[in-house]
Amino acid sequence: AQTVTQSQPEMSVQEAETVTLSCTYDTSESNYYLFWYKQPPSRQMILVIRQEAYKQQNATENRFSVNFQKAAKSFSLKISDSQLGDTAMYFCASWFSNEKLTFGTGTRLTIIP
Amino acid sequence: EADIYQTPRYLVIGTGKKITLECSQTMGHDKMYWYQQDPGMELHLIHYSYGVNSTEKGDLSSESTVSRIRTEHFPLTLESARPSHTSQYLCASSPSDRDTEAFFGQGTRLTVV
């Protein structure tokens, strides 16, 4: 079975610090797509960053970057210079060939002023 | 901001009532999804569709039903609501290409009393 696992149910960090959220997945496929989504309290789920498995270069979007380790099946999200607005649930997700977007269980991130 | 809309945002309804949660998107996406989000925030896929007249059950068994008569519309129906149906329901859509993320609606928070 293709799975996505987030082992950190909750994390907190001081404002302006850097935090890394972990995600691992399990698949036998070679080509797939990985995503990090953010769900702020009572607000819409939005995409943070996307990574294509066949690209070795780690994706970066402003303060957000990923560490994609294909052999280890790891896809962590690093948030630099964290801001209060980063407080949210973060979900790791993947498109596998079954065409269903598979989500991890989420990490609740709190940025402390 | 994504053009995918869910109505109502909040619904409180009595046991035994029939309800329909609406989801519409104006992006012409072929794929649409319904997720149930439990209080712990984990997402469970309950229904998906790859196009008009295509519907499939997701990973989590649900007493709800869906239809896809038009590309832009993917309503979810509960024939007889029960307190166990109390949850947040998220609708999402995506194009056929796997390299594009899914877009989410704002969700419907359903409470059955």
Contacts between the chains, C-beta under 8 A, distances in Angstrom:
chain1	res1	chain2	res2	distance
A	32	B	98	7.6
A	33	B	98	5.4
A	33	B	99	5.7
A	35	B	101	5.6
A	37	B	101	8.0
A	37	B	104	7.9
A	39	B	41	7.5
A	43	B	106	7.5
A	44	B	2	7.6
A	44	B	104	5.8
A	44	B	105	7.2
A	44	B	106	4.9
A	44	B	107	7.5
A	45	B	90	6.7
A	45	B	92	7.8
A	45	B	104	3.9
A	46	B	104	7.4
A	47	B	101	4.5
A	50	B	99	7.7
A	50	B	101	5.9
A	52	B	99	6.2
A	89	B	41	5.2
A	91	B	43	6.8
A	95	B	98	4.3
A	99	B	31	7.4
A	99	B	50	7.2
A	99	B	98	7.4
A	100	B	33	7.9
A	100	B	45	6.1
A	100	B	48	6.4
A	100	B	58	7.4
A	100	B	59	7.7
A	101	B	33	6.8
A	101	B	45	7.6
A	101	B	92	7.4
A	101	B	94	7.4
A	101	B	102	5.3
A	103	B	35	7.9
A	103	B	42	7.8
A	103	B	43	4.5
A	105	B	40	7.8
A	105	B	42	4.9
A	106	B	41	5.1
A	106	B	42	6.3
A	106	B	43	7.6
A	108	B	41	7.1
